[in-house]
């Protein structure tokens, strides 16, 4: 049966687009190298119609599929299992910008477009697509939507969900739903778009999207400030919101140890304040550079007077701004160089974050003295990447094997007590599937399973993910 399916897929797509031999690890292994599956084949359709044909063929042969974009996910949701029976469906060849409507401030793209490609296309049209994250040079817009990605500008522009007006989706039955609406208002029944966004490929395969664009900001300024603790960082957020309102587009926090890892593994990256307990990266936009500069200087001056921050530096050029962002975006890479760690992508009410970090840091240190906390993330929208690194000199694989389950429970229980979420922007995938029932209400889980059963009754799309 497998050979019959492979022959059919080769006829549909051409032999070059059905990969079964050689090194397939680029598709079969996740970015963190925690999950390594084995696919029956990696198939690379080039059109939505070809995606639909692949789904139909797999349905006839009772074979499940795993959709994959740029394979930059962090929860093991985009790689096959180890059965050797799943088709890995790569969207990489669906990579065209279909249309830009300047008057409507929209762009319609294929799902396999790299995020950076979408950003550049918007920029060339004199507009802005604001979704921005560290993996933007390799992640795809379809994957961003399938996981409802967040990034560094959620504070002003929202998650991927808020940046999408319409979708094109191949269903589990191999039908194409064309919902590529550029409308901002359309109350004609259930919002099918929002079902597929964030569903991690378990309900349908996103093949195209109509995205929101914005006028490109004329004035932009970036600054790095230092704080003695997270309570000061939260106070700075309140102050900047009061002074800057919607002009505040980014507010990132970085712990001392997170930046120490960057200094260790990327010493060529300059750090203005290498000894600061906490660093805050903030960015604002304004009608022109002069107004942006004045607004940022005013809020930082007020923060210094009120002893909310200890020091600050303002980027004086676009290159300096990029350098400050590069410092922040290098933290995940530095973590990877340091070795495997226990990742927690959590969200909390901003007001609860200082107490959460203080108590949970202490609890982790009590459990394993010398454990190292890599704490950074999007403080402006309440999302922390609260990761746990083994003590200095201890082997990371052994540390994870011994402590991951216990540390996950410790962190997630603390998050739940404060009304937070165990997954802010990375999704559930395979990594958190078994934990989700502990932190999601039974009613919510029953509704989720009912939706899955209705849209994919034979469980052929990314099975054993999310639920």
Order of alpha helices (4+ residues) and beta strands (2+ residues): alpha-beta-alpha-beta-alpha-beta-beta-beta-beta-alpha-beta-alpha-alpha-beta-beta-alpha-beta-beta-beta-alpha-beta-alpha-beta-alpha-beta-alpha-alpha-beta-alpha-beta-beta-alpha-alpha-alpha
